Every structure is written in C-alpha cells, then in structure tokens.
Amino acid sequence: MPYKSKPIEKSYYSIGEVAELLGVSQSLIRFWETEFEQLQPKKNRKGNRIYTPANIEQLRTIYHLVKERGYTLKGAREMLKSKAPVVDKQLAVRESLLKIRSFLTELKSDLDAGDSENPNPQA
C-alpha cells in the first residue's frame, strides 16, 4: 500500500492567505475583528496579524452566518454567543455535504467520460 502524505498544515497564516482562503477582502477580515470579540488574532513583532487554524475556523463560521445565511452582524454575534456549538455542527455538516456533492459530481463526469469512450455497450 503506497504511503499517502498528509497535506502540511501551517501553524500561522497571514491575513492575505486567510482572505484568499475565504474569498473575501483583507479589509473585511479586519472589520470583523472589530465587530466580533471572539476573533482575536495574534500579531507578530512587526504588528502583522497572524491567524491560527482556530482563528480561521472562527472566520469561516462568521462568513457562513453573515454571507451565506444572511444574518446581520448583531444577529451573528448573538448566535455565536448563545449557540456556538450548534452553529459549528451545522457548518461541519454543510462542509461534509459539499465534499460529498463534489465527489459525486466528479464521479458522474468520470462515468459519462467512460460512456463516451465506449459508444457501443454490449447488452
């Protein structure tokens, strides 16, 4: 059985990397830092923000609530304070379903490509 290497996960990410990962602007991430007290990234000696994977998960949750579910900032703050485990679980389920969907879509396209290679299947 061949060895499968695990993707290297960094300990810290820059604001640019996080913005690209989430598909938002850096200024939006800085704005969310002022609006959500849960989000407190560390800063290095130069004063640049450095985000941990836990910070990124918090940002994903905020993004999900505000951008995908349509919560106001006030509503998202209240949801994070009162129902944080529920929101995290919903987000995890959603991400799992999206992965399954992409896998099934890819599988279907592979099967369709296989059918086009063999136009005369034997019955």
A tleap script that builds the chain and sets N, CA, C and O, in Angstrom:
source leaprc.protein.ff14SB
mol = sequence {
  NMET PRO TYR LYS SER LYS PRO ILE GLU LYS
  SER TYR TYR SER ILE GLY GLU VAL ALA GLU
  LEU LEU GLY VAL SER GLN SER LEU ILE ARG
  PHE TRP GLU THR GLU PHE GLU GLN LEU GLN
  PRO LYS LYS ASN ARG LYS GLY ASN ARG ILE
  TYR THR PRO ALA ASN ILE GLU GLN LEU ARG
  THR ILE TYR HIE LEU VAL LYS GLU ARG GLY
  TYR THR LEU LYS GLY ALA ARG GLU MET LEU
  LYS SER LYS ALA PRO VAL VAL ASP LYS GLN
  LEU ALA VAL ARG GLU SER LEU LEU LYS ILE
  ARG SER PHE LEU THR GLU LEU LYS SER ASP
  LEU ASP ALA GLY ASP SER GLU ASN PRO ASN
  PRO GLN CALA
}
set mol.1.N position { 0.855 -1.182 0.000 }
set mol.1.CA position { 0.000 0.000 0.000 }
set mol.1.C position { 0.894 1.237 0.000 }
set mol.1.O position { 1.740 1.384 0.883 }
set mol.2.N position { 0.721 2.126 -0.975 }
set mol.2.CA position { 1.586 3.294 -1.052 }
set mol.2.C position { 1.313 4.266 0.093 }
set mol.2.O position { 0.204 4.366 0.618 }
set mol.3.N position { 2.355 4.959 0.442 }
set mol.3.CA position { 2.269 5.952 1.517 }
set mol.3.C position { 1.588 7.205 0.988 }
set mol.3.O position { 1.977 7.749 -0.045 }
set mol.4.N position { 0.568 7.654 1.708 }
set mol.4.CA position { -0.117 8.888 1.332 }
set mol.4.C position { 0.310 9.967 2.312 }
set mol.4.O position { 0.062 9.864 3.513 }
set mol.5.N position { 0.940 10.978 1.800 }
set mol.5.CA position { 1.385 12.050 2.679 }
set mol.5.C position { 0.206 12.944 3.027 }
set mol.5.O position { -0.661 13.218 2.197 }
set mol.6.N position { 0.200 13.376 4.242 }
set mol.6.CA position { -0.842 14.281 4.724 }
set mol.6.C position { -0.454 15.699 4.326 }
set mol.6.O position { 0.713 16.075 4.439 }
set mol.7.N position { -1.422 16.495 3.858 }
set mol.7.CA position { -1.066 17.865 3.492 }
set mol.7.C position { -0.533 18.625 4.710 }
set mol.7.O position { -1.057 18.511 5.818 }
set mol.8.N position { 0.498 19.384 4.472 }
set mol.8.CA position { 1.113 20.137 5.559 }
set mol.8.C position { 0.200 21.284 5.932 }
set mol.8.O position { -0.208 22.078 5.085 }
set mol.9.N position { -0.111 21.356 7.211 }
set mol.9.CA position { -0.942 22.442 7.699 }
set mol.9.C position { -0.044 23.399 8.458 }
set mol.9.O position { 0.697 23.003 9.358 }
set mol.10.N position { -0.122 24.638 8.085 }
set mol.10.CA position { 0.718 25.642 8.729 }
set mol.10.C position { 0.161 25.972 10.112 }
set mol.10.O position { -1.024 25.775 10.383 }
set mol.11.N position { 1.019 26.468 10.962 }
set mol.11.CA position { 0.592 26.897 12.295 }
set mol.11.C position { 0.012 28.300 12.253 }
set mol.11.O position { -0.906 28.625 13.006 }
set mol.12.N position { 0.549 29.124 11.374 }
set mol.12.CA position { 0.101 30.510 11.286 }
set mol.12.C position { -0.070 30.920 9.834 }
set mol.12.O position { 0.681 30.492 8.959 }
set mol.13.N position { -1.071 31.756 9.594 }
set mol.13.CA position { -1.371 32.246 8.257 }
set mol.13.C position { -1.410 33.769 8.285 }
set mol.13.O position { -1.785 34.369 9.293 }
set mol.14.N position { -1.023 34.389 7.182 }
set mol.14.CA position { -1.108 35.844 7.079 }
set mol.14.C position { -2.539 36.235 6.731 }
set mol.14.O position { -3.344 35.392 6.336 }
set mol.15.N position { -2.845 37.512 6.880 }
set mol.15.CA position { -4.191 37.982 6.561 }
set mol.15.C position { -4.491 37.820 5.073 }
set mol.15.O position { -5.635 37.568 4.693 }
set mol.16.N position { -3.479 37.963 4.240 }
set mol.16.CA position { -3.665 37.768 2.804 }
set mol.16.C position { -4.033 36.332 2.470 }
set mol.16.O position { -4.912 36.088 1.643 }
set mol.17.N position { -3.360 35.381 3.111 }
set mol.17.CA position { -3.666 33.970 2.885 }
set mol.17.C position { -5.081 33.633 3.351 }
set mol.17.O position { -5.803 32.893 2.683 }
set mol.18.N position { -5.466 34.179 4.494 }
set mol.18.CA position { -6.799 33.916 5.033 }
set mol.18.C position { -7.859 34.534 4.129 }
set mol.18.O position { -8.886 33.911 3.860 }
set mol.19.N position { -7.617 35.748 3.663 }
set mol.19.CA position { -8.566 36.414 2.776 }
set mol.19.C position { -8.752 35.613 1.492 }
set mol.19.O position { -9.876 35.459 1.015 }
set mol.20.N position { -7.662 35.105 0.932 }
set mol.20.CA position { -7.740 34.299 -0.278 }
set mol.20.C position { -8.471 32.987 -0.021 }
set mol.20.O position { -9.256 32.528 -0.851 }
set mol.21.N position { -8.207 32.391 1.132 }
set mol.21.CA position { -8.842 31.132 1.508 }
set mol.21.C position { -10.355 31.283 1.605 }
set mol.21.O position { -11.099 30.402 1.173 }
set mol.22.N position { -10.810 32.391 2.169 }
set mol.22.CA position { -12.243 32.620 2.359 }
set mol.22.C position { -12.890 33.337 1.177 }
set mol.22.O position { -14.116 33.366 1.065 }
set mol.23.N position { -12.091 33.904 0.311 }
set mol.23.CA position { -12.640 34.629 -0.831 }
set mol.23.C position { -13.227 35.976 -0.456 }
set mol.23.O position { -14.211 36.417 -1.048 }
set mol.24.N position { -12.623 36.633 0.529 }
set mol.24.CA position { -13.077 37.960 0.961 }
set mol.24.C position { -11.877 38.904 0.958 }
set mol.24.O position { -10.737 38.478 0.767 }
set mol.25.N position { -12.147 40.177 1.169 }
set mol.25.CA position { -11.049 41.151 1.197 }
set mol.25.C position { -10.412 41.200 2.582 }
set mol.25.O position { -11.028 40.819 3.577 }
set mol.26.N position { -9.185 41.669 2.629 }
set mol.26.CA position { -8.479 41.805 3.901 }
set mol.26.C position { -9.162 42.821 4.799 }
set mol.26.O position { -9.189 42.659 6.018 }
set mol.27.N position { -9.709 43.858 4.204 }
set mol.27.CA position { -10.370 44.886 5.000 }
set mol.27.C position { -11.616 44.331 5.683 }
set mol.27.O position { -11.948 44.752 6.791 }
set mol.28.N position { -12.309 43.395 5.042 }
set mol.28.CA position { -13.474 42.783 5.672 }
set mol.28.C position { -13.062 41.963 6.893 }
set mol.28.O position { -13.750 41.975 7.914 }
set mol.29.N position { -11.953 41.260 6.787 }
set mol.29.CA position { -11.471 40.482 7.930 }
set mol.29.C position { -11.105 41.416 9.078 }
set mol.29.O position { -11.438 41.136 10.230 }
set mol.30.N position { -10.421 42.526 8.779 }
set mol.30.CA position { -10.087 43.489 9.833 }
set mol.30.C position { -11.351 44.082 10.455 }
set mol.30.O position { -11.405 44.301 11.665 }
set mol.31.N position { -12.368 44.343 9.626 }
set mol.31.CA position { -13.635 44.862 10.138 }
set mol.31.C position { -14.298 43.848 11.068 }
set mol.31.O position { -14.796 44.212 12.133 }
set mol.32.N position { -14.304 42.573 10.666 }
set mol.32.CA position { -14.911 41.545 11.515 }
set mol.32.C position { -14.190 41.431 12.853 }
set mol.32.O position { -14.815 41.112 13.864 }
set mol.33.N position { -12.895 41.685 12.872 }
set mol.33.CA position { -12.151 41.661 14.138 }
set mol.33.C position { -12.690 42.704 15.110 }
set mol.33.O position { -12.726 42.468 16.317 }
set mol.34.N position { -13.109 43.851 14.592 }
set mol.34.CA position { -13.640 44.897 15.466 }
set mol.34.C position { -15.061 44.576 15.911 }
set mol.34.O position { -15.492 45.034 16.969 }
set mol.35.N position { -15.790 43.802 15.126 }
set mol.35.CA position { -17.191 43.512 15.412 }
set mol.35.C position { -17.402 42.254 16.261 }
set mol.35.O position { -18.405 42.158 16.968 }
set mol.36.N position { -16.491 41.304 16.204 }
set mol.36.CA position { -16.647 40.026 16.910 }
set mol.36.C position { -15.510 39.865 17.916 }
set mol.36.O position { -14.348 39.712 17.539 }
set mol.37.N position { -15.859 39.902 19.187 }
set mol.37.CA position { -14.844 39.819 20.239 }
set mol.37.C position { -14.174 38.451 20.294 }
set mol.37.O position { -13.071 38.334 20.827 }
set mol.38.N position { -14.811 37.416 19.758 }
set mol.38.CA position { -14.223 36.080 19.750 }
set mol.38.C position { -12.985 36.007 18.857 }
set mol.38.O position { -12.113 35.160 19.049 }
set mol.39.N position { -12.928 36.892 17.898 }
set mol.39.CA position { -11.855 36.874 16.909 }
set mol.39.C position { -10.721 37.785 17.366 }
set mol.39.O position { -10.810 39.007 17.243 }
set mol.40.N position { -9.669 37.196 17.886 }
set mol.40.CA position { -8.517 37.944 18.387 }
set mol.40.C position { -7.223 37.324 17.861 }
set mol.40.O position { -6.561 36.586 18.590 }
set mol.41.N position { -6.849 37.607 16.612 }
set mol.41.CA position { -5.598 37.032 16.103 }
set mol.41.C position { -4.398 37.666 16.794 }
set mol.41.O position { -4.437 38.815 17.234 }
set mol.42.N position { -3.338 36.881 16.873 }
set mol.42.CA position { -2.094 37.412 17.450 }
set mol.42.C position { -1.420 38.302 16.419 }
set mol.42.O position { -1.746 38.276 15.232 }
set mol.43.N position { -0.482 39.082 16.903 }
set mol.43.CA position { 0.315 39.917 16.000 }
set mol.43.C position { 1.786 39.591 16.226 }
set mol.43.O position { 2.216 39.329 17.349 }
set mol.44.N position { 2.546 39.614 15.137 }
set mol.44.CA position { 3.976 39.348 15.273 }
set mol.44.C position { 4.701 40.625 15.684 }
set mol.44.O position { 4.062 41.645 15.942 }
set mol.45.N position { 6.006 40.576 15.745 }
set mol.45.CA position { 6.791 41.740 16.199 }
set mol.45.C position { 6.607 42.953 15.291 }
set mol.45.O position { 6.708 44.095 15.738 }
set mol.46.N position { 6.340 42.694 14.024 }
set mol.46.CA position { 6.140 43.799 13.089 }
set mol.46.C position { 4.732 44.373 13.171 }
set mol.46.O position { 4.445 45.411 12.576 }
set mol.47.N position { 3.856 43.699 13.909 }
set mol.47.CA position { 2.476 44.165 14.026 }
set mol.47.C position { 1.530 43.537 13.013 }
set mol.47.O position { 0.356 43.901 12.949 }
set mol.48.N position { 2.036 42.595 12.220 }
set mol.48.CA position { 1.192 41.908 11.241 }
set mol.48.C position { 0.335 40.852 11.942 }
set mol.48.O position { 0.804 40.157 12.843 }
set mol.49.N position { -0.904 40.743 11.523 }
set mol.49.CA position { -1.792 39.742 12.101 }
set mol.49.C position { -1.360 38.358 11.643 }
set mol.49.O position { -1.025 38.152 10.476 }
set mol.50.N position { -1.372 37.411 12.577 }
set mol.50.CA position { -1.106 36.015 12.241 }
set mol.50.C position { -2.264 35.193 12.779 }
set mol.50.O position { -2.627 35.285 13.952 }
set mol.51.N position { -2.830 34.390 11.900 }
set mol.51.CA position { -4.037 33.628 12.207 }
set mol.51.C position { -3.702 32.158 12.401 }
set mol.51.O position { -2.950 31.570 11.623 }
set mol.52.N position { -4.267 31.578 13.442 }
set mol.52.CA position { -4.128 30.148 13.699 }
set mol.52.C position { -5.269 29.427 12.983 }
set mol.52.O position { -6.234 30.065 12.562 }
set mol.53.N position { -5.170 28.111 12.841 }
set mol.53.CA position { -6.304 27.372 12.271 }
set mol.53.C position { -7.604 27.591 13.057 }
set mol.53.O position { -8.684 27.592 12.465 }
set mol.54.N position { -7.517 27.774 14.368 }
set mol.54.CA position { -8.718 28.053 15.169 }
set mol.54.C position { -9.324 29.403 14.784 }
set mol.54.O position { -10.545 29.531 14.703 }
set mol.55.N position { -8.478 30.409 14.547 }
set mol.55.CA position { -8.970 31.716 14.089 }
set mol.55.C position { -9.666 31.586 12.737 }
set mol.55.O position { -10.693 32.220 12.494 }
set mol.56.N position { -9.102 30.764 11.868 }
set mol.56.CA position { -9.680 30.581 10.541 }
set mol.56.C position { -11.050 29.916 10.649 }
set mol.56.O position { -11.972 30.270 9.914 }
set mol.57.N position { -11.186 28.955 11.564 }
set mol.57.CA position { -12.493 28.319 11.771 }
set mol.57.C position { -13.516 29.329 12.284 }
set mol.57.O position { -14.680 29.289 11.887 }
set mol.58.N position { -13.089 30.228 13.160 }
set mol.58.CA position { -13.987 31.277 13.634 }
set mol.58.C position { -14.420 32.169 12.474 }
set mol.58.O position { -15.590 32.534 12.366 }
set mol.59.N position { -13.487 32.509 11.624 }
set mol.59.CA position { -13.807 33.335 10.457 }
set mol.59.C position { -14.748 32.608 9.501 }
set mol.59.O position { -15.648 33.221 8.926 }
set mol.60.N position { -14.541 31.302 9.328 }
set mol.60.CA position { -15.439 30.528 8.472 }
set mol.60.C position { -16.862 30.544 9.035 }
set mol.60.O position { -17.833 30.660 8.287 }
set mol.61.N position { -16.972 30.428 10.343 }
set mol.61.CA position { -18.286 30.455 10.983 }
set mol.61.C position { -18.944 31.814 10.789 }
set mol.61.O position { -20.127 31.897 10.457 }
set mol.62.N position { -18.176 32.874 10.996 }
set mol.62.CA position { -18.703 34.228 10.802 }
set mol.62.C position { -19.123 34.412 9.342 }
set mol.62.O position { -20.198 34.945 9.069 }
set mol.63.N position { -18.288 33.978 8.414 }
set mol.63.CA position { -18.604 34.077 6.992 }
set mol.63.C position { -19.900 33.333 6.687 }
set mol.63.O position { -20.760 33.846 5.972 }
set mol.64.N position { -20.037 32.133 7.228 }
set mol.64.CA position { -21.236 31.321 6.999 }
set mol.64.C position { -22.482 32.044 7.492 }
set mol.64.O position { -23.493 32.101 6.792 }
set mol.65.N position { -22.403 32.591 8.692 }
set mol.65.CA position { -23.567 33.262 9.261 }
set mol.65.C position { -23.927 34.535 8.493 }
set mol.65.O position { -25.094 34.768 8.181 }
set mol.66.N position { -22.927 35.348 8.192 }
set mol.66.CA position { -23.183 36.655 7.589 }
set mol.66.C position { -23.426 36.562 6.085 }
set mol.66.O position { -24.397 37.124 5.577 }
set mol.67.N position { -22.565 35.868 5.383 }
set mol.67.CA position { -22.633 35.858 3.922 }
set mol.67.C position { -23.578 34.798 3.359 }
set mol.67.O position { -24.281 35.044 2.379 }
set mol.68.N position { -23.592 33.614 3.985 }
set mol.68.CA position { -24.390 32.526 3.421 }
set mol.68.C position { -25.786 32.441 4.038 }
set mol.68.O position { -26.756 32.161 3.334 }
set mol.69.N position { -25.892 32.674 5.319 }
set mol.69.CA position { -27.195 32.575 5.986 }
set mol.69.C position { -27.920 33.913 6.063 }
set mol.69.O position { -29.118 33.944 6.342 }
set mol.70.N position { -27.223 35.015 5.823 }
set mol.70.CA position { -27.857 36.326 5.764 }
set mol.70.C position { -28.103 36.993 7.106 }
set mol.70.O position { -28.943 37.887 7.202 }
set mol.71.N position { -27.391 36.578 8.138 }
set mol.71.CA position { -27.545 37.212 9.444 }
set mol.71.C position { -26.961 38.626 9.409 }
set mol.71.O position { -26.024 38.906 8.662 }
set mol.72.N position { -27.527 39.502 10.223 }
set mol.72.CA position { -26.909 40.804 10.435 }
set mol.72.C position { -25.713 40.590 11.348 }
set mol.72.O position { -25.564 39.518 11.934 }
set mol.73.N position { -24.864 41.596 11.475 }
set mol.73.CA position { -23.713 41.455 12.366 }
set mol.73.C position { -24.174 41.229 13.806 }
set mol.73.O position { -23.608 40.408 14.528 }
set mol.74.N position { -25.213 41.971 14.216 }
set mol.74.CA position { -25.742 41.803 15.567 }
set mol.74.C position { -26.305 40.389 15.758 }
set mol.74.O position { -26.055 39.750 16.780 }
set mol.75.N position { -27.053 39.915 14.786 }
set mol.75.CA position { -27.618 38.567 14.861 }
set mol.75.C position { -26.537 37.495 14.888 }
set mol.75.O position { -26.654 36.509 15.616 }
set mol.76.N position { -25.483 37.684 14.095 }
set mol.76.CA position { -24.381 36.724 14.073 }
set mol.76.C position { -23.643 36.716 15.408 }
set mol.76.O position { -23.260 35.656 15.902 }
set mol.77.N position { -23.442 37.907 15.997 }
set mol.77.CA position { -22.795 37.977 17.323 }
set mol.77.C position { -23.613 37.214 18.359 }
set mol.77.O position { -23.067 36.438 19.143 }
set mol.78.N position { -24.925 37.439 18.357 }
set mol.78.CA position { -25.790 36.753 19.323 }
set mol.78.C position { -25.787 35.248 19.092 }
set mol.78.O position { -25.762 34.471 20.047 }
set mol.79.N position { -25.811 34.841 17.846 }
set mol.79.CA position { -25.794 33.415 17.528 }
set mol.79.C position { -24.493 32.772 17.994 }
set mol.79.O position { -24.508 31.662 18.526 }
set mol.80.N position { -23.378 33.453 17.802 }
set mol.80.CA position { -22.097 32.904 18.240 }
set mol.80.C position { -22.013 32.806 19.761 }
set mol.80.O position { -21.426 31.865 20.294 }
set mol.81.N position { -22.599 33.774 20.455 }
set mol.81.CA position { -22.553 33.745 21.915 }
set mol.81.C position { -23.465 32.666 22.491 }
set mol.81.O position { -23.082 31.959 23.422 }
set mol.82.N position { -24.659 32.541 21.944 }
set mol.82.CA position { -25.636 31.653 22.554 }
set mol.82.C position { -25.608 30.225 22.027 }
set mol.82.O position { -25.819 29.278 22.784 }
set mol.83.N position { -25.350 30.069 20.734 }
set mol.83.CA position { -25.459 28.747 20.121 }
set mol.83.C position { -24.213 28.370 19.341 }
set mol.83.O position { -24.325 27.788 18.262 }
set mol.84.N position { -23.051 28.678 19.842 }
set mol.84.CA position { -21.811 28.415 19.106 }
set mol.84.C position { -21.623 26.944 18.744 }
set mol.84.O position { -21.269 26.656 17.601 }
set mol.85.N position { -21.847 25.982 19.676 }
set mol.85.CA position { -21.664 24.573 19.281 }
set mol.85.C position { -22.633 24.129 18.191 }
set mol.85.O position { -22.267 23.336 17.323 }
set mol.86.N position { -23.862 24.631 18.228 }
set mol.86.CA position { -24.849 24.265 17.214 }
set mol.86.C position { -24.424 24.802 15.852 }
set mol.86.O position { -24.518 24.103 14.843 }
set mol.87.N position { -23.962 26.028 15.832 }
set mol.87.CA position { -23.527 26.644 14.577 }
set mol.87.C position { -22.321 25.894 14.020 }
set mol.87.O position { -22.254 25.641 12.817 }
set mol.88.N position { -21.373 25.537 14.876 }
set mol.88.CA position { -20.196 24.797 14.422 }
set mol.88.C position { -20.596 23.448 13.838 }
set mol.88.O position { -20.044 23.016 12.826 }
set mol.89.N position { -21.550 22.790 14.473 }
set mol.89.CA position { -22.002 21.489 13.988 }
set mol.89.C position { -22.701 21.635 12.638 }
set mol.89.O position { -22.477 20.827 11.737 }
set mol.90.N position { -23.545 22.660 12.489 }
set mol.90.CA position { -24.229 22.894 11.224 }
set mol.90.C position { -23.225 23.183 10.118 }
set mol.90.O position { -23.373 22.703 8.994 }
set mol.91.N position { -22.220 23.958 10.434 }
set mol.91.CA position { -21.202 24.298 9.442 }
set mol.91.C position { -20.416 23.051 9.031 }
set mol.91.O position { -20.110 22.869 7.853 }
set mol.92.N position { -20.092 22.197 9.999 }
set mol.92.CA position { -19.370 20.966 9.697 }
set mol.92.C position { -20.204 20.049 8.808 }
set mol.92.O position { -19.677 19.442 7.876 }
set mol.93.N position { -21.490 19.944 9.088 }
set mol.93.CA position { -22.379 19.116 8.266 }
set mol.93.C position { -22.452 19.680 6.850 }
set mol.93.O position { -22.404 18.928 5.876 }
set mol.94.N position { -22.568 20.991 6.735 }
set mol.94.CA position { -22.650 21.630 5.423 }
set mol.94.C position { -21.387 21.361 4.607 }
set mol.94.O position { -21.462 21.033 3.423 }
set mol.95.N position { -20.231 21.503 5.247 }
set mol.95.CA position { -18.974 21.265 4.539 }
set mol.95.C position { -18.849 19.814 4.108 }
set mol.95.O position { -18.348 19.530 3.019 }
set mol.96.N position { -19.300 18.890 4.955 }
set mol.96.CA position { -19.274 17.471 4.593 }
set mol.96.C position { -20.169 17.205 3.394 }
set mol.96.O position { -19.781 16.476 2.481 }
set mol.97.N position { -21.355 17.783 3.387 }
set mol.97.CA position { -22.270 17.594 2.264 }
set mol.97.C position { -21.713 18.191 0.972 }
set mol.97.O position { -21.897 17.621 -0.104 }
set mol.98.N position { -21.032 19.338 1.076 }
set mol.98.CA position { -20.427 19.927 -0.119 }
set mol.98.C position { -19.314 19.043 -0.679 }
set mol.98.O position { -19.160 18.932 -1.895 }
set mol.99.N position { -18.531 18.409 0.215 }
set mol.99.CA position { -17.481 17.497 -0.244 }
set mol.99.C position { -18.086 16.281 -0.934 }
set mol.99.O position { -17.593 15.833 -1.969 }
set mol.100.N position { -19.163 15.751 -0.351 }
set mol.100.CA position { -19.829 14.599 -0.951 }
set mol.100.C position { -20.392 14.974 -2.313 }
set mol.100.O position { -20.283 14.204 -3.268 }
set mol.101.N position { -20.996 16.160 -2.406 }
set mol.101.CA position { -21.558 16.616 -3.672 }
set mol.101.C position { -20.478 16.731 -4.738 }
set mol.101.O position { -20.676 16.288 -5.870 }
set mol.102.N position { -19.341 17.320 -4.389 }
set mol.102.CA position { -18.275 17.467 -5.386 }
set mol.102.C position { -17.729 16.100 -5.802 }
set mol.102.O position { -17.395 15.891 -6.969 }
set mol.103.N position { -17.639 15.168 -4.845 }
set mol.103.CA position { -17.187 13.816 -5.178 }
set mol.103.C position { -18.154 13.149 -6.151 }
set mol.103.O position { -17.730 12.551 -7.140 }
set mol.104.N position { -19.467 13.252 -5.869 }
set mol.104.CA position { -20.460 12.631 -6.727 }
set mol.104.C position { -20.488 13.273 -8.110 }
set mol.104.O position { -20.664 12.577 -9.109 }
set mol.105.N position { -20.318 14.580 -8.179 }
set mol.105.CA position { -20.273 15.275 -9.458 }
set mol.105.C position { -19.074 14.808 -10.276 }
set mol.105.O position { -19.181 14.566 -11.478 }
set mol.106.N position { -17.943 14.687 -9.611 }
set mol.106.CA position { -16.735 14.210 -10.289 }
set mol.106.C position { -16.912 12.771 -10.756 }
set mol.106.O position { -16.504 12.418 -11.862 }
set mol.107.N position { -17.518 11.948 -9.918 }
set mol.107.CA position { -17.761 10.552 -10.266 }
set mol.107.C position { -18.676 10.454 -11.487 }
set mol.107.O position { -18.436 9.652 -12.389 }
set mol.108.N position { -19.715 11.270 -11.506 }
set mol.108.CA position { -20.652 11.273 -12.638 }
set mol.108.C position { -19.935 11.687 -13.923 }
set mol.108.O position { -20.138 11.083 -14.976 }
set mol.109.N position { -19.104 12.710 -13.832 }
set mol.109.CA position { -18.395 13.146 -15.048 }
set mol.109.C position { -17.412 12.075 -15.521 }
set mol.109.O position { -17.219 11.902 -16.725 }
set mol.110.N position { -16.788 11.354 -14.580 }
set mol.110.CA position { -15.901 10.252 -14.968 }
set mol.110.C position { -16.687 9.132 -15.649 }
set mol.110.O position { -16.236 8.554 -16.638 }
set mol.111.N position { -17.866 8.835 -15.107 }
set mol.111.CA position { -18.691 7.790 -15.707 }
set mol.111.C position { -19.186 8.213 -17.086 }
set mol.111.O position { -19.217 7.400 -18.010 }
set mol.112.N position { -19.571 9.470 -17.230 }
set mol.112.CA position { -20.011 9.973 -18.527 }
set mol.112.C position { -18.870 9.935 -19.535 }
set mol.112.O position { -19.088 9.629 -20.707 }
set mol.113.N position { -17.664 10.241 -19.090 }
set mol.113.CA position { -16.499 10.197 -19.979 }
set mol.113.C position { -16.221 8.760 -20.397 }
set mol.113.O position { -15.831 8.513 -21.538 }
set mol.114.N position { -16.416 7.818 -19.495 }
set mol.114.CA position { -16.236 6.399 -19.823 }
set mol.114.C position { -17.251 5.921 -20.840 }
set mol.114.O position { -16.927 5.103 -21.701 }
set mol.115.N position { -18.480 6.420 -20.752 }
set mol.115.CA position { -19.516 6.044 -21.719 }
set mol.115.C position { -19.194 6.582 -23.103 }
set mol.115.O position { -19.490 5.924 -24.101 }
set mol.116.N position { -18.595 7.764 -23.186 }
set mol.116.CA position { -18.284 8.335 -24.497 }
set mol.116.C position { -17.114 7.593 -25.158 }
set mol.116.O position { -16.993 7.585 -26.383 }
set mol.117.N position { -16.257 6.971 -24.341 }
set mol.117.CA position { -15.155 6.194 -24.917 }
set mol.117.C position { -15.658 4.887 -25.511 }
set mol.117.O position { -15.066 4.374 -26.460 }
set mol.118.N position { -16.730 4.346 -24.973 }
set mol.118.CA position { -17.280 3.087 -25.444 }
set mol.118.C position { -18.726 3.321 -25.885 }
set mol.118.O position { -19.654 3.046 -25.125 }
set mol.119.N position { -18.925 3.831 -27.116 }
set mol.119.CA position { -20.278 4.203 -27.542 }
set mol.119.C position { -21.195 3.006 -27.802 }
set mol.119.O position { -22.413 3.184 -27.826 }
set mol.120.N position { -20.669 1.801 -27.998 }
set mol.120.CA position { -21.497 0.620 -28.278 }
set mol.120.C position { -21.398 -0.373 -27.142 }
set mol.120.O position { -20.709 -1.385 -27.269 }
set mol.121.N position { -22.085 -0.105 -26.009 }
set mol.121.CA position { -22.011 -1.068 -24.917 }
set mol.121.C position { -22.752 -2.336 -25.274 }
set mol.121.O position { -23.791 -2.292 -25.933 }
set mol.122.N position { -22.225 -3.458 -24.844 }
set mol.122.CA position { -22.869 -4.748 -25.115 }
set mol.122.C position { -23.951 -4.982 -24.101 }
set mol.122.O position { -23.744 -4.762 -22.907 }
set mol.123.N position { -25.095 -5.422 -24.548 }
set mol.123.CA position { -26.235 -5.624 -23.657 }
set mol.123.C position { -26.343 -7.055 -23.233 }
set mol.123.O position { -27.249 -7.409 -22.478 }
savepdb mol mol.pdb
quit
